Structures are given as structure tokens and as C-alpha cells.
Amino acid sequence: MAQLRYGLTLLLCLLSWQVYADFPTAKALFEKQEYELAKPQLESLAELGHLEAQFLLSRMYAEGLGVEPDMNLAYAWTLIARDRKHPEADKQYRTLRTKLTSRFEGKEVYNSLNSQFGKTALEGNLYPTENRFTLTDAKIKPISQPEPEYPSYIEQSGIAAWAIVHYDITEDGKTDNVSIAASYPVDAISKYVLNAVNSWRFEPPKDLYGAPKRIDMRTHTFKIKSLGNAKSRKFDKDNQEYLDAILGAAKAEVAKYQYLYALLAENGVVSGVKAMPWYLQAAINGYVPAQYRLAQCLVSGNGCDRDPSKAVNWLATSADSGDAKAAYLLAQELLDSNNVNYNPRKAASYLEIAALQDYMPAIADYGALLAMSDDPTLRDPNKAIRLAEQGRAIDANNPNLLSTLGVAFIELGQQSRGESMLRQALAEAKSRNWTIQNFEDLLADYQTAAAD
């Protein structure tokens, strides 16, 4: 029971302070009459479709709480909340109708806001259509996935445990950023599962064109089954109390726990619960990891219907909050010439956001874009060299960085030095078991260009 008390105490401590601006934070500011601080948070949440935030925003404009009274905006947000069945919106709507200077102007403001943030607009531009989550991916081929080596006392005790692990897969097929997303008893088996996942190896992932790529935010669940004795029955009871505490925090609109409960549902730790509605609630509540998770789903089609345009919208929301992974994934969508949102210049700006945070895939792609772009406003060989050297501080012999250096040197007139770097890139790609066709083509193209 001590372990459970620790878990619940930790949960309650986290409830008292939020890293992300979710609705309880915004509402607390509103109730403390800190309206200037509450307003931007409520606006962000209202624009994502948070019903209570929409209604509080309407009250701010109607009552002049921290803002100049604006009956048109109050009327518009009230109508949007009323359309979505907020219990107090109809009464406020009938009051505001009598205060409008011009019903026509009020309706125009409503139409404008509703076309962006109303129910139909949000369903068309942001909200996913749910389908089945698949926890395995046939495109990801494991080479070595050893199970955790638990101490004998854990296996002999008959006590159950579980842990959900987040990890990325690098271009080399190694795991990276391995972390515990959730576990119970808290951290009881964390050390052992982290050691195991850190040792996992996969065939280097490839994109549609055969180029090496990184895969972010994979999950795996480890479970130790109980032996059906008195200890296991106690575990079941304590574990359920812990899960109920997470659910309680999620229902209290703490975004982190809405996301966590979705993760538990997706990975089968809680049964009979759909993950997608909880991910969506957390995303609407401003939680960046949930927004990124929805974007992943919309890009891949795993868990919801594929929709690149909705993915771009969620990625823009989370990338504009400074999230490096979201900025990078958004740039990939914007660089896809088959995507209606194709925009290399905008992609470059998001790659720079991620590169400034030392996110290695963004450094590599941004450097390559600057070295090889046909757009003269983007091409900058000197900046490409600086980026490649920044990345080499993390991975000195990364083939993508070496090839960027090679092309950049050739663009600056240093043909021999550039070809040497391109040959190094090809050799290193072979040693890492990457697909080498792209590196061979690059070397051949720039040798041919020099000959011409």
C-alpha cells in the first residue's frame, strides 16, 4: 500500500501545477480575476473547440472582464457554445440579443468565427475520424528485441507489474529517447525494461524513396503476470485504485492525464475504453504531446483515417508552441510535393525551429535543403556547412551530414573536397547498412556536373 500512496501522492502533486496551459489553469486564472493572463489561454482553447473555454470567452466580452466590452464577439462565441449545447449558452444568447446594436453585424461576426472555430469547421479541419489502432507495424523489422532481465526476486514474488515505454528508432535502427510513459507499481520494473529497450535493434527504417528515416514515438507495454495468490489480489486492488486516480484527473480536465489515460487505453492497460476520444480531449485542452499524437495518427492512418491536411493543422498548433518533433514532422509534410500543402519555404522555417533545439533529423534535412534547393531564396551553402558541423557534434560521421558538406563545398567551388566528402558519405552509409542508392546518385550527379 505504501507504493500506492506514493503513486497517488505523486499524482496529486502533479495535479497542483501544470507545465501546459490546460483548462483548469485558465479557469483558475479567470476565477482569480487574472483576466489578462486567462484571455490568451482561453482563446487558444476556444479555437481548438474547448466548449467551456468558448463560453468563458463569451462572458469576458459580454461583461468586459479584462477587455473592452464587445457584444458582437460575445454574441458570436455564445452562439458557437450554444450550437454545441453548452447548458448556460441559450440563456446568455437571449440576453445578448437585446444588447446588440446591430443584429446583422452580430451575425456577421458569428459567421466569421463559426467558419473557423464552429463545430463543422473543427470537424472538417482538425478532428480525426476514429478507426482501429494497430500496435505492430509490418514496415518496422526487428533484428534483436531481448526481453528485460528481471531479478529473480521479482519473478518469484508472484507480484504483477506493468510499464509502458516510449522510444524512437533512429536511421541506424537503434533506439533513442527511451523513457517510461507510465508504470505500476511506479518504477518497480522501470530500470529493467529501459535496459532492454535501449539494447533493441531494428533494420534501418526507410521512407517511400528508400532513404533512411527516423521513426518517433513508438510504444511497447511490458507486463509481469501475477501468480493468482493473495499478493496478486492486493496488486489488482491497488492497481485499480491507481488507474481510477488517473481517470479522475482526466475527468477533471487535467490534460496530461487525459493523454495518459488515452495511452493506457491504446496499450491495453485499461480495457473497454477507446483511446481516440481521450487523445482528442487532451489535444483540445492544449497538451502538445496529444496534438503530436493526433498528427501521427492522421499521417499514418493508424488509429484514425489518414488526412494530411488535418495533420498539418495539428502540427502547426504544436510546432508553434515550440515542439521540435512537431516542427520537423510538419516540415516533412510541407516538403512532400504530393501534398496539397507543399511549401518548401515554410518547411525551411519549421526545420530551423527544430534545428535550433539540436533535433538531429531537422539539422540533417535543413542542411540538405540549404545545400541542394533549386530555390535561390533557400540555397545557402555556407549556412548548410554550419548546420552540418552543428550536427556532427552529435553524430560525427552521419552520412546525411557528410553528403550535405560534400554538396555545399562543390557549390562553393571546392570540387575535390566536396567529392571526397560525398565518397565518405557513401562509405559510411554502407557501413551502417543504409540504402545507398541516393548516396551513389548524389556522387554521380555532382561528378557529372563537374565534368560538364
ABEGO torsion letter per residue (X at the ends): XAAAAAAAAAAAAAAABBABBBAAAAAAAAAAGBAAAAAAAAAAAAAAGBAAAAAAAAAAAAAGBGBBBBAAAAAAAAAAAAAAGBAAAAAAAAAAAAABABAAAAAAAAAAAAAAABAAAAAAAABBBBBBBBABBAABBBABBBBBBBBAAAAAAGBBBBBBBBBBBBAAGBBBGBBBABBOBBGAAAAAAAAAAAABBBBBBBBAAGBBBBBBGBBBBBBBBBAGBAAAAAAAAAAAAAAAAAAAAAAAGBAAAAAAAAAAAAAGABBGBBAAAAAAAAAAAGBAAAAAAAAAAAAAGBGBBBBAAAAAAAAAAAAAAGBAAAAAAAAAAAABAABAABBAAAAAAAAAAAAAAGBAAAAAAAAAAAAABABAAABBAAAAAAAAAAAAAABAABAAAAAAAAAAAAAAGBAAAAAAAAAAAAAAAAAAGBBAAAAAAAAAAAAAAAAX
